[in-house]
Amino acid sequence: MGIIAWIILGALAGWIASKMMNTDDSMGAMANIIVGIVGAFIGGFIMNFFGKSGAYGLNFYSLFVALLGSIVLIALAKALRSK
């Protein structure tokens, strides 16, 4: 998957995850992209644990994997920030 596809997937996943976790007001476009890309890696690890593949292209399955990882990342950040 090319760098442009990673940026697009990261932006979409990060934006959707920030909307779902109510952190969109505190995050900008660059933070959404970074959260989405890191979330794709986290989601890939989670899916590999269950025997499935990670994010491998610009498709709905990869968006789901990146979204799953982004939600986990934001939830961990909120938990660490609240302590």
N, CA and C atoms as an extended XYZ file, in Angstrom:
249
Properties=species:S:1:pos:R:3:atomname:S:1:resname:S:1:resid:I:1 pbc="F F F"
N         0.865       -1.163        0.000 N   MET     1
C         0.000        0.000        0.000 CA  MET     1
C         0.907        1.220        0.000 C   MET     1
N         0.622        2.172       -0.870 N   GLY     2
C         1.433        3.360       -1.011 CA  GLY     2
C         1.203        4.375        0.102 C   GLY     2
N         2.090        5.345        0.162 N   ILE     3
C         2.028        6.356        1.217 CA  ILE     3
C         0.754        7.188        1.118 C   ILE     3
N         0.293        7.480       -0.082 N   ILE     4
C        -0.943        8.259       -0.252 CA  ILE     4
C        -2.135        7.470        0.288 C   ILE     4
N        -2.164        6.172        0.030 N   ALA     5
C        -3.253        5.329        0.539 CA  ALA     5
C        -3.224        5.273        2.058 C   ALA     5
N        -2.020        5.206        2.654 N   TRP     6
C        -1.916        5.211        4.115 CA  TRP     6
C        -2.438        6.516        4.696 C   TRP     6
N        -2.136        7.620        4.049 N   ILE     7
C        -2.600        8.925        4.534 CA  ILE     7
C        -4.118        9.024        4.434 C   ILE     7
N        -4.682        8.586        3.319 N   ILE     8
C        -6.136        8.632        3.141 CA  ILE     8
C        -6.824        7.724        4.149 C   ILE     8
N        -6.334        6.495        4.270 N   LEU     9
C        -6.918        5.548        5.228 CA  LEU     9
C        -6.769        6.063        6.654 C   LEU     9
N        -5.608        6.609        6.978 N   GLY    10
C        -5.382        7.148        8.309 CA  GLY    10
C        -6.274        8.330        8.620 C   GLY    10
N        -6.455        9.208        7.646 N   ALA    11
C        -7.316       10.370        7.854 CA  ALA    11
C        -8.759        9.954        8.096 C   ALA    11
N        -9.249        9.028        7.292 N   LEU    12
C       -10.625        8.555        7.469 CA  LEU    12
C       -10.813        7.836        8.801 C   LEU    12
N        -9.927        6.909        9.103 N   ALA    13
C       -10.060        6.135       10.342 CA  ALA    13
C        -9.892        7.028       11.563 C   ALA    13
N        -8.920        7.928       11.534 N   GLY    14
C        -8.704        8.829       12.661 CA  GLY    14
C        -9.864        9.772       12.878 C   GLY    14
N       -10.430       10.274       11.785 N   TRP    15
C       -11.556       11.202       11.895 CA  TRP    15
C       -12.798       10.490       12.436 C   TRP    15
N       -13.101        9.312       11.905 N   ILE    16
C       -14.271        8.562       12.373 CA  ILE    16
C       -14.094        8.159       13.832 C   ILE    16
N       -12.899        7.698       14.186 N   ALA    17
C       -12.648        7.294       15.579 CA  ALA    17
C       -12.758        8.490       16.520 C   ALA    17
N       -12.253        9.647       16.110 N   SER    18
C       -12.339       10.827       16.979 CA  SER    18
C       -13.784       11.294       17.132 C   SER    18
N       -14.597       11.121       16.109 N   LYS    19
C       -16.027       11.430       16.226 CA  LYS    19
C       -16.716       10.454       17.176 C   LYS    19
N       -16.377        9.167       17.073 N   MET    20
C       -17.007        8.158       17.916 CA  MET    20
C       -16.590        8.301       19.377 C   MET    20
N       -15.358        8.745       19.619 N   MET    21
C       -14.839        8.862       20.981 CA  MET    21
C       -14.974       10.278       21.545 C   MET    21
N       -15.648       11.164       20.831 N   ASN    22
C       -15.882       12.554       21.246 CA  ASN    22
C       -14.599       13.319       21.536 C   ASN    22
N       -13.583       13.142       20.700 N   THR    23
C       -12.341       13.892       20.843 CA  THR    23
C       -12.048       14.734       19.614 C   THR    23
N       -13.038       14.898       18.752 N   ASP    24
C       -12.809       15.599       17.494 CA  ASP    24
C       -12.477       17.073       17.702 C   ASP    24
N       -13.018       17.694       18.748 N   ASP    25
C       -12.757       19.107       18.991 CA  ASP    25
C       -11.309       19.369       19.358 C   ASP    25
N       -10.653       18.417       20.004 N   SER    26
C        -9.286       18.624       20.449 CA  SER    26
C        -8.246       18.120       19.452 C   SER    26
N        -8.685       17.503       18.362 N   MET    27
C        -7.754       16.942       17.380 CA  MET    27
C        -7.869       17.684       16.052 C   MET    27
N        -6.754       17.922       15.431 N   GLY    28
C        -6.734       18.526       14.116 CA  GLY    28
C        -6.585       17.468       13.039 C   GLY    28
N        -6.440       17.916       11.811 N   ALA    29
C        -6.331       16.993       10.679 CA  ALA    29
C        -5.073       16.136       10.778 C   ALA    29
N        -3.958       16.747       11.165 N   MET    30
C        -2.705       15.995       11.252 CA  MET    30
C        -2.781       14.948       12.357 C   MET    30
N        -3.397       15.285       13.476 N   ALA    31
C        -3.556       14.318       14.571 CA  ALA    31
C        -4.454       13.172       14.140 C   ALA    31
N        -5.507       13.458       13.373 N   ASN    32
C        -6.380       12.397       12.867 CA  ASN    32
C        -5.609       11.436       11.968 C   ASN    32
N        -4.758       11.966       11.108 N   ILE    33
C        -3.969       11.123       10.207 CA  ILE    33
C        -3.015       10.245       11.004 C   ILE    33
N        -2.332       10.844       11.976 N   ILE    34
C        -1.375       10.081       12.780 CA  ILE    34
C        -2.083        9.008       13.597 C   ILE    34
N        -3.210        9.368       14.217 N   VAL    35
C        -3.979        8.389       14.999 CA  VAL    35
C        -4.464        7.263       14.093 C   VAL    35
N        -4.903        7.588       12.890 N   GLY    36
C        -5.385        6.565       11.963 CA  GLY    36
C        -4.290        5.625       11.496 C   GLY    36
N        -3.104        6.156       11.207 N   ILE    37
C        -1.998        5.311       10.749 CA  ILE    37
C        -1.497        4.423       11.885 C   ILE    37
N        -1.305        5.003       13.063 N   VAL    38
C        -0.887        4.197       14.217 CA  VAL    38
C        -1.994        3.201       14.573 C   VAL    38
N        -3.237        3.628       14.441 N   GLY    39
C        -4.360        2.739       14.692 CA  GLY    39
C        -4.396        1.568       13.726 C   GLY    39
N        -3.969        1.779       12.491 N   ALA    40
C        -3.916        0.677       11.523 CA  ALA    40
C        -2.907       -0.379       11.969 C   ALA    40
N        -1.782        0.066       12.520 N   PHE    41
C        -0.803       -0.888       13.040 CA  PHE    41
C        -1.350       -1.636       14.254 C   PHE    41
N        -1.972       -0.906       15.169 N   ILE    42
C        -2.554       -1.533       16.358 CA  ILE    42
C        -3.668       -2.499       15.949 C   ILE    42
N        -4.527       -2.058       15.036 N   GLY    43
C        -5.600       -2.925       14.549 CA  GLY    43
C        -5.057       -4.161       13.853 C   GLY    43
N        -3.943       -4.010       13.140 N   GLY    44
C        -3.304       -5.154       12.494 CA  GLY    44
C        -2.823       -6.176       13.501 C   GLY    44
N        -2.227       -5.692       14.607 N   PHE    45
C        -1.798       -6.605       15.670 CA  PHE    45
C        -2.993       -7.321       16.297 C   PHE    45
N        -4.074       -6.574       16.522 N   ILE    46
C        -5.272       -7.175       17.111 CA  ILE    46
C        -5.854       -8.234       16.178 C   ILE    46
N        -5.954       -7.916       14.897 N   MET    47
C        -6.528       -8.867       13.942 CA  MET    47
C        -5.621      -10.081       13.753 C   MET    47
N        -4.298       -9.882       13.776 N   ASN    48
C        -3.379      -11.021       13.683 CA  ASN    48
C        -3.515      -11.936       14.884 C   ASN    48
N        -3.821      -11.384       16.048 N   PHE    49
C        -4.049      -12.186       17.239 CA  PHE    49
C        -5.226      -13.140       17.039 C   PHE    49
N        -6.244      -12.691       16.291 N   PHE    50
C        -7.416      -13.515       16.019 CA  PHE    50
C        -7.290      -14.321       14.722 C   PHE    50
N        -6.106      -14.299       14.100 N   GLY    51
C        -5.863      -15.103       12.920 CA  GLY    51
C        -6.307      -14.468       11.613 C   GLY    51
N        -6.616      -13.203       11.623 N   LYS    52
C        -7.028      -12.492       10.409 CA  LYS    52
C        -5.885      -11.602        9.940 C   LYS    52
N        -5.994      -11.089        8.730 N   SER    53
C        -4.957      -10.202        8.214 CA  SER    53
C        -5.217       -8.773        8.668 C   SER    53
N        -4.172       -7.965        8.613 N   GLY    54
C        -4.280       -6.563        9.000 CA  GLY    54
C        -4.711       -5.706        7.818 C   GLY    54
N        -4.416       -4.423        7.883 N   ALA    55
C        -4.751       -3.493        6.803 CA  ALA    55
C        -3.820       -3.772        5.630 C   ALA    55
N        -4.367       -4.054        4.479 N   TYR    56
C        -3.547       -4.423        3.328 CA  TYR    56
C        -3.865       -3.635        2.072 C   TYR    56
N        -4.788       -2.742        2.096 N   GLY    57
C        -5.127       -1.958        0.916 CA  GLY    57
C        -6.133       -0.890        1.279 C   GLY    57
N        -6.557       -0.160        0.304 N   LEU    58
C        -7.545        0.891        0.530 CA  LEU    58
C        -8.926        0.306        0.252 C   LEU    58
N        -9.496       -0.362        1.287 N   ASN    59
C       -10.804       -0.994        1.166 CA  ASN    59
C       -11.516       -0.932        2.512 C   ASN    59
N       -12.748       -1.414        2.568 N   PHE    60
C       -13.544       -1.314        3.786 CA  PHE    60
C       -12.977       -2.168        4.927 C   PHE    60
N       -12.424       -3.323        4.608 N   TYR    61
C       -11.837       -4.157        5.653 CA  TYR    61
C       -10.663       -3.440        6.317 C   TYR    61
N        -9.795       -2.843        5.525 N   SER    62
C        -8.660       -2.107        6.075 CA  SER    62
C        -9.122       -0.893        6.867 C   SER    62
N       -10.186       -0.251        6.411 N   LEU    63
C       -10.743        0.872        7.163 CA  LEU    63
C       -11.265        0.388        8.512 C   LEU    63
N       -11.923       -0.774        8.543 N   PHE    64
C       -12.403       -1.349        9.790 CA  PHE    64
C       -11.247       -1.656       10.739 C   PHE    64
N       -10.177       -2.248       10.214 N   VAL    65
C        -9.010       -2.587       11.033 CA  VAL    65
C        -8.385       -1.311       11.610 C   VAL    65
N        -8.211       -0.295       10.769 N   ALA    66
C        -7.626        0.963       11.225 CA  ALA    66
C        -8.547        1.667       12.219 C   ALA    66
N        -9.836        1.596       11.994 N   LEU    67
C       -10.800        2.206       12.910 CA  LEU    67
C       -10.770        1.511       14.265 C   LEU    67
N       -10.716        0.199       14.272 N   LEU    68
C       -10.622       -0.565       15.513 CA  LEU    68
C        -9.380       -0.159       16.301 C   LEU    68
N        -8.247       -0.116       15.636 N   GLY    69
C        -7.009        0.268       16.303 CA  GLY    69
C        -7.013        1.713       16.765 C   GLY    69
N        -7.622        2.600       15.985 N   SER    70
C        -7.697        4.016       16.363 CA  SER    70
C        -8.559        4.213       17.604 C   SER    70
N        -9.646        3.479       17.695 N   ILE    71
C       -10.514        3.569       18.876 CA  ILE    71
C        -9.762        3.071       20.106 C   ILE    71
N        -9.021        1.968       19.956 N   VAL    72
C        -8.225        1.451       21.072 CA  VAL    72
C        -7.169        2.479       21.483 C   VAL    72
N        -6.504        3.093       20.517 N   LEU    73
C        -5.472        4.093       20.803 CA  LEU    73
C        -6.048        5.303       21.529 C   LEU    73
N        -7.177        5.818       21.062 N   ILE    74
C        -7.796        6.976       21.708 CA  ILE    74
C        -8.278        6.613       23.113 C   ILE    74
N        -8.843        5.409       23.276 N   ALA    75
C        -9.302        4.979       24.601 CA  ALA    75
C        -8.130        4.867       25.569 C   ALA    75
N        -6.997        4.329       25.114 N   LEU    76
C        -5.821        4.252       25.971 CA  LEU    76
C        -5.302        5.638       26.327 C   LEU    76
N        -5.290        6.544       25.364 N   ALA    77
C        -4.810        7.907       25.617 CA  ALA    77
C        -5.720        8.616       26.601 C   ALA    77
N        -7.038        8.431       26.458 N   LYS    78
C        -7.971        9.048       27.412 CA  LYS    78
C        -7.798        8.469       28.810 C   LYS    78
N        -7.546        7.164       28.909 N   ALA    79
C        -7.372        6.535       30.219 CA  ALA    79
C        -6.088        7.022       30.887 C   ALA    79
N        -5.024        7.159       30.100 N   LEU    80
C        -3.772        7.630       30.671 CA  LEU    80
C        -3.831        9.106       31.036 C   LEU    80
N        -4.558        9.873       30.265 N   ARG    81
C        -4.681       11.310       30.517 CA  ARG    81
C        -5.539       11.602       31.742 C   ARG    81
N        -6.503       10.737       32.037 N   SER    82
C        -7.404       10.991       33.155 CA  SER    82
C        -6.783       10.656       34.510 C   SER    82
N        -5.696        9.907       34.508 N   LYS    83
C        -5.049        9.534       35.777 CA  LYS    83
C        -4.200       10.641       36.302 C   LYS    83
